[in-house]
């Protein structure tokens, strides 16, 4: 079954520089997001076991400390013994190597990941700071060189010598790049990291850090924040957190759930129509689930509301600057639970206040705007949330299951009309040509929207009593040709088709409520009955 969207080429042409930044941000996210669990593990070990952590020797609960906390956290114990612990090796070696491997794998699969990780060891040992930026450069760069080199003798190697050439070419390139990383890249990346940290310190010293929200909050709504957040905030923030401070305010510049909470609360109280009805559910997804994109359509319905989230973001950053508070590691997703778990021991008051005050300010500004336009909004029927969702997904460059949930608040008649429009637009559907056992939802990151879309179809397949079919989610970069049916957003179908030309492809415009899912289930039923 293949559904082609006639709007896909036009979508690919939109955006220009913005689309380029989005793709770059997606690439950076592809290196960071799969390794967030490792960042969280490092943050938890740091919070509990460093000397002044929750159970460290200098902690306020030292009377109940674990006997071996010094072995885990590292540092000098009261008897003078020096322990390396887990904290230092994890941030110095493990995290950069994971990032480098992920970056190399995106460029050239496992082979690229291996040579990228080896090359990154050079920049790691060539400096005394955590080499996250170095890993994000060396991993993809070395993988790209490996890809180019393999093309030189592709198809020219005599049978029986393939493994010899492949292994030695990878080893030689990785060794050369590791040495280059040690002597050439390490000083450059160190200087770059120090310069970026100096800029942050300068902004903090002049109390200008809250001004970042002027760029970050609108950037979030346009999905341009990944390049800044994962390219600058996470590497520099982790570098700060690994130092004497043990925390960084940068982890809260973008991840603070307060501004979005305040905006959605304002819609729940002063909004009208579908926007008001859907706001309470959106609050749970945004504040507790940490998926901030759920509030973007509300801003796009009334663009002046961006002032509310900017004001809320600036308030949150200013509060953290005032209280010198921060997180030990990135809070991803930006859920209040993730924020509190990663909060440094001495920062709970400041962090909690930053969330509360940012939500309050965002609520007040949004409330004034919504109240002022309430009569007009009522006359207009409450605004077109569906159009705002469509615009948000266009900005993102792919569909989103959580935003599809907002569309689900619309009437069944509207969904039927939309489905009819899609059918009339010339979309073609072909039947299956081979048995379907492996159904994959694919998106850029392989998480979030594709995961929730897979969950929707998985439940439909289960309710239909269909056996022998798996429904999973992957990133497009990880499609390996074993897929029988691939479901993607209409703007990503071409990319997925290039990765898996032999699979059947379904193109949807809404991961959460697409009528194509019922077609897939019917197809699977016919297959199981035959």
PyMOL commands that set and color helices and strands:
alter all, ss='L'
color gray80, all
select helices_A, chain A and resi 8-13+17-49+62-64+69-73+87-125+132-152+162-205+209-221+225-241+249-252+258-270+273-288+292-301+303-323+336-342+348-372+374-379+385-396+401-407+412-424+449-463+476-478+493-499+516-529
alter helices_A, ss='H'
color red, helices_A
select strands_A, chain A and resi 75-76+82-83+438-443+470-475+485-489+504-508
alter strands_A, ss='S'
color yellow, strands_A
deselect
rebuild
show_as cartoon
